[in-house]
Amino acid sequence: MREVGKIVPVILSGGAGSRLWPASRAAAPKQMLPLVTEKTMIQETALRFSSDMYHPPVFICAAQHEPLIREQMQAINIEIGGFLIEPVARNTAAPAVVAALHALSLETDALVLIVPADHHIEKPDAFRRAVAACGPVAAHGYLMTFGITPDHAATGFGYIRKGEALSPGAFVVDSFVEKPPQDVAETYLASGEYYWNSGIFLFHAQTLLAEMAAFSPGVSGPATAAYQTASQSGDVWNLNVEYFASCQSAPVDKAVMEQTGKAGVLPCELGWHDIGSFKALKALKADTDGLALSGNIRLSQSKDCLIETDGPLVAAVGVENLAIIVKDGAVLVLNLDKSQDVKKIVAQLKLEDGSPFL
């Protein structure tokens, strides 16, 4: 096996967080907010890499967010490995190619750890141990992901079934299904044989590039050209807009993990949470009455609610299963069972030229 050197962590910070509007806005999407702790999501993410295992983190983000990320990293004394600026959003496969190419410029035998900026991990030490356990397998040529035991039939995650053992705790991926329909997700949950895909990937840069070229040339070719013709200023690389915009928009999961014969999984318990909706946020923060409250709030005969206000008094009587969010002059009242549909309101606002609420 290849020797495992320092890992290059690459933090993906391109998400808009539209399902968390109005808390999440274009100027400060959810990863820039302190949703769970006093630190922002992206600060929590970067702090997981403050050990000798890692190079300083590299950030992939939009140009408008680079100054804010830089400011937030300075606030927690995190050294920055650089910024790769996406001119347009192209999901996660194209950024993975760019990340692998950039890592090779830092270390010729680089291992790359791709992590979303908006995941909450309650057990950072367990996360570090999981990454260390995956390192030798990834160095040997497997594209590794981290499997989370499902606790409900979610349709927004990929599902992984493990196969034969690769090393203690790590397995070949027997099957990899991205975001199945409800009935299939329920079957997977009942079987006890499947794990959620955490969306965190560890791989040898050259392996990822070879597999992406083989299975998703519509991602690999343009993304490679976008990086190779990027303009650099200090620690900022601006990807070529023409090439990057021509990339096929696809997640890593579909672009390569569902197709490759080199996918591996390490099942692990990290206290992992993808804060993709107000329902997910409420589940993480609620007390024994199912209430998660922040701000100036008065309640009577209410339960199972997430209520947050940045100033105005919110009073609620006889309500349940609601999110009530007051932020920067906007108010959202949401049935938590419809949490995935908040983005439809954002889509309506985008049709209004110059809406101040985006």
Secondary structure, DSSP 8 states (H G I E B T S, - for coil): ------EEEEEEE----GGGTTTS-SSS-GGGS-SSSSS-HHHHHHHTT-STTB---EEEE-GGGHHHHHHHHHHTT----EEEE-SS--TTHHHHHHHHHHHHHH-TT-EEEEEETTEEES-HHHHHHHHHHHHHHHHTT-EEEEEE--SS--SSS-EEEEEEEEETTEEEEEEEESS--HHHHHHHHHHT-EEEEEEEEEEEHHHHHHHHHHH-HHHHHHHHHHHHT-EEETTEEE--HHHHHTS----HIIIIITT-S-EEEEE----EEE--SHHHHHHHH--TTS-EEESSEEEES-BS-EEEESSS-EEEES-BSEEEEEETTEEEEEEGGGGGGHHHHHHHHHTSTT-TT-
